[in-house]
Amino acid sequence: MVYLDNAATSYPKPPAVLDAMRAAIERIGASPGRGGHRQAIEAGRAVFRCRAAVADLIGASEPERVAFTKNATEAINTALCGVLRPGDRVVTTDIEHNAMWRPLCRLARTGVEVDVVPAEPDGTVDPERMLRAIGEGTRLVALTHASNVLGALVDVRPIAAAAHAAGALVLLDAAQTLGERPLDVEGLEIDLLAAPGHKGLLGPQGTGFLYVGPRVDAIEPLTFGGTGSRSEEEQQPDVLPDRLESGTLNLPGIAGLSAALSYLAEHGDAVRASVRQRTAELVTGLSEIAGVRLLGPREGAVRAGLVAFTLGQTDSEEVAAALDQRGVACRGGLHCAPQAHRKAGTLDRGAVRLSPGPFTSAEDVETAIRAVDALAREVLP
Ligand SMILES: Cc1ncc(COP(=O)(O)O)c(C=O)c1O
């Protein structure tokens, strides 16, 4: 089986991830931040090591500003619900994943004003358009770094600069870019960065994080409860990351993520080069197949490691199922981002998405392209 669904979750994981998860269960076992015995202290250290590694990766000088979540969705919800209040204005785009779009729609019903800036048809976001929308009185600019359907990379720097000039905060959804693209939260002035641990970072499912920058003066948690700290107080502690980390942490997941981050620290350049190369091969190969329409930026343009396409008028889930029969694991349908499909004109039949990972070989890509080509000959007139 050729696995080309890394945009959903990366597979396989580096073997060290499995070893670290097993060791966390077998040899540490205890609850981090709860109890003073040696195993609990070791668990706390393992969590801190991972926090420091995440901070290092994203250019954050204070690791305690990284709060662990169970995925990117939880991180995005925490950021949006944590900083937006009725009467606030938020500027976003019309290509957001439902992880961003659904909480925004819910917040709109509570009196938050949601201003949606249209992205370009290929998924790029025109900074000028964003600048015009931001204006005075915007509390938050919330957008994806790359659409999970269109793949175009968004140029964050000018948007963040305009947001800050207007006194707004910036939330970036890096679900499709972190690990594949360098991101420096302090250099780019990103106030809130939400990311999964289980996609480009190569960690296990059940991991993710939210970075909360120093400009965010107050953030309300999504959940309240035990933090292992200040237990005598009725209120949730103000201090990060405790404020956002209620309940027992996912120690095996976090230990696995740590190992994945060590892997990336060692092999990151090769990983990024390989994913870029495989993505380019997919774009070239697919664009040569009659009946295939590629979504997103043109060949050679900057795109995240995913390529979505349609095959004539065929339903994308049927195409994905037929590719599965031919040994290619990929995703069809609406990819939790109906707005991006509306933009691409594929809301009716969705799109098929091929997304390589660091362990995808050139032969895997060839296999996938041959399978799409064979299917195109079969189903198209
Ligand atoms: C752009 C984008 N944002 C958010 C998410 C949600 O990520 P998670 O599944 O980790 O919650 C995804 C997942 O596909 C995504 O592609």
The ligand as an SDF file (V2000), in Angstrom:
LIG
                    3D

 16 16  0  0  0  0  0  0  0  0999 V2000
   -5.8060   23.4160    7.8850 C   0  0  0  0  0  0  0  0  0  0  0  0
   -6.2140   22.4900    8.9980 C   0  0  0  0  0  0  0  0  0  0  0  0
   -6.5530   23.0010   10.1770 N   0  0  0  0  0  0  0  0  0  0  0  0
   -6.9030   22.2240   11.2230 C   0  0  0  0  0  0  0  0  0  0  0  0
   -6.9330   20.8540   11.0960 C   0  0  0  0  0  0  0  0  0  0  0  0
   -7.3470   20.0250   12.2790 C   0  0  0  0  0  0  0  0  0  0  0  0
   -6.2700   19.2520   12.7360 O   0  0  0  0  0  0  0  0  0  0  0  0
   -6.5090   18.1220   13.8480 P   0  0  0  0  0  0  0  0  0  0  0  0
   -7.0450   16.9430   13.1330 O   0  0  0  0  0  0  0  0  0  0  0  0
   -5.1580   17.8910   14.4510 O   0  0  0  0  0  0  0  0  0  0  0  0
   -7.4660   18.6690   14.8300 O   0  0  0  0  0  0  0  0  0  0  0  0
   -6.5800   20.2660    9.8870 C   0  0  0  0  0  0  0  0  0  0  0  0
   -6.6530   18.7920    9.7240 C   0  0  0  0  0  0  0  0  0  0  0  0
   -6.7630   18.2580    8.6790 O   0  0  0  0  0  0  0  0  0  0  0  0
   -6.2090   21.1000    8.8000 C   0  0  0  0  0  0  0  0  0  0  0  0
   -5.8590   20.5870    7.6350 O   0  0  0  0  0  0  0  0  0  0  0  0
  1  2  1  0
  2  3  1  0
  2 15  2  0
  3  4  2  0
  4  5  1  0
  5  6  1  0
  5 12  2  0
  6  7  1  0
  7  8  1  0
  8  9  2  0
  8 10  1  0
  8 11  1  0
 12 13  1  0
 12 15  1  0
 13 14  2  0
 15 16  1  0
M  END
$$$$
